[in-house]
């Protein structure tokens, strides 16, 4: 029987994956990491992918949502989505140009709502 995988998330740095990996494995969920040793230049938009078996998808997402760090504004308050008013947003970078792929810290920060998936700029 062929096992199918579900990508829980893509991470910019391999170190960011290790926290979630440890938590999921401590809960008995097998974890697989793709592109951990690949340079971002070779896979600039994909990042390091953390995958689980499809049968563990819902449990893994629930655990990820418990420990996930959501975006905060400059005053330390959760970013509120202007569309759906949810407070579950993450910092989002498009990195469309080669310049921003090489120097991502020059790209203006945006937020992606994890509820309605709208992308907004900080106010």
C-alpha positions, -999 to 999 in steps of 0.1 A, spaced: 0 0 0 13 34 -10 13 60 18 3 95 9 17 126 25 3 160 36 25 191 38 18 207 72 39 237 64 68 252 45 95 270 66 122 294 56 148 279 79 154 242 88 158 252 124 122 264 125 110 229 115 128 212 144 105 226 171 73 213 154 90 181 144 99 174 181 64 181 193 47 159 166 71 130 172 65 133 210 28 129 202 35 97 182 31 112 147 58 102 122 73 133 105 92 137 72 112 167 62 119 176 26 145 201 13 162 203 48 197 204 32 188 222 0 199 258 -5 171 283 -7 185 295 -41 177 261 -56 142 260 -41 135 297 -33 98 296 -29 94 261 -14 115 263 17 118 233 41 86 212 40 74 193 70 52 164 60 31 138 78 11 108 66 -23 119 53 -40 98 80 -23 120 107 -32 153 90 -59 165 113 -40 156 145 -8 173 132 -26 205 122 -43 207 156 -9 203 173 7 229 149 -20 254 157 -14 250 194 22 260 192 22 283 161 34 318 166 9 342 150 19 377 137 20 406 161 19 443 152 45 469 163 27 473 197 26 435 204 -11 430 196 -23 402 173 -27 413 137 -64 415 129 -75 405 94 -95 434 78 -116 409 58 -127 383 84 -115 399 116 -95 367 126 -64 371 147 -45 342 131 -21 357 106 15 350 97 41 372 82 42 367 44 69 375 19 64 371 -19 100 371 -30 91 376 -66 123 393 -77 158 378 -77 168 408 -55 143 398 -28 153 362 -30 189 371 -23 181 399 2 147 390 17 151 415 45 146 444 20 111 432 11 82 450 28 64 428 53 29 416 46 5 394 65 -15 364 53 -46 355 72 -47 318 79 -85 319 81 -95 335 47 -60 336 32 -62 373 22 -28 391 21 -26 425 36 0 452 43 6 466 78 -13 497 86 
